[in-house]
Amino acid sequence: MTVPDLVAALELEEIASNTYRAPNYEVGERGVVFGGQLIAQLIAVGAKADPAKMVKSAHAIFARPVMVEDDVELRVDVLQAGRTFASATASLWQQDKERARAIVLLSAEEPDLIRHASSMPDVAGPDDAPALSGNDNIRIVGGVDIEAAATIGEPSMQLWVRYPDAPDDLVIGQGLVAHTSASFLIGTAMRPHDGIGQSGAHASFSTGIIGHSISFQEPFDARDWLLLSQQSTYTGLGRAFGTGEVFRQDGQLVASYSQESMIRHFPEGVSPVGQESTVL
């Protein structure tokens, strides 16, 4: 994924009242769009429910695979828009079928009555963390390798990320962070299990994001370094669950997220060979 590709997927074209069209970008997973793009687009269209307010949270369910080659249609249905809060249902369609849906909450900024936040973990900074697969804008604390099946570790990891090519646009920045927050929790869930690594996904076993939620606590500039700290708290019965937090480099918590995912054997009689869509 390049930042310009994802930004282009978030620049929605209005085609009717409360209805927008957007392209996809190639992700290399048998032509299936990654769930991180989908929640980013649902945030982008949900933000249109009330542009005067900031997206506070988005809670998405991915019901059907979305294929790269066809554009998606995004619809927003405003439930309420008041002085302080607004809420809407955002839905994503392709080939006349609804593929994903999110509840999006928006909020106006208000002064503090009370304040506290989680503390940023004491980890090596971005200058001391190795880049991920040559991508200098994603750096993995401790060089954790979630791809290797033989690598065993605790079901947690931290990474630094920045988007230097991003525009100065909070909604786009929220979409970029949502995309990255969805990217590593499945691999994190595999870390304690010998012989299971993300390199086997879609080949030796079936994986996929079922649902993803993210809440934004504070504004941030996506062009600056952000730390994602995450952990998988459960795997079993073909499912996994994980949570994470996002911090500015000054230590301020800016977002929190959670994910429901699928990690299972392929259904009996189904082979991944030649498949062009994820087997759900």
Sequence and secondary structure as in RCSB ss.txt:
>XXXX:A:sequence
MTVPDLVAALELEEIASNTYRAPNYEVGERGVVFGGQLIAQLIAVGAKADPAKMVKSAHAIFARPVMVEDDVELR
VDVLQAGRTFASATASLWQQDKERARAIVLLSAEEPDLIRHASSMPDVAGPDDAPALSGNDNIRIVGGVDIEAAA
TIGEPSMQLWVRYPDAPDDLVIGQGLVAHTSASFLIGTAMRPHDGIGQSGAHASFSTGIIGHSISFQEPFDARDW
LLLSQQSTYTGLGRAFGTGEVFRQDGQLVASYSQESMIRHFPEGVSPVGQESTVL
>XXXX:A:secstr
  HHHHHHHHS EEEETTEEEE     SSTTB  HHHHHHHHHHHHGGG TTSEEEEEEEEE S  BTTS EEEE
EEEEEE SSEEEEEEEEEETTEEEEEEEEEEE     SS           GGGS EETTEEEEEEGGG  SS TT
    SEEEEEE  TT  S HHHHHHHHHHHHTSSHHHHHHTTSTT  GGGBTTTBEEEEEEEEEEE S   TTS 
EEEEEEEEEEETTEEEEEEEEEETTS EEEEEEEEEEEE   TT   TT  S   
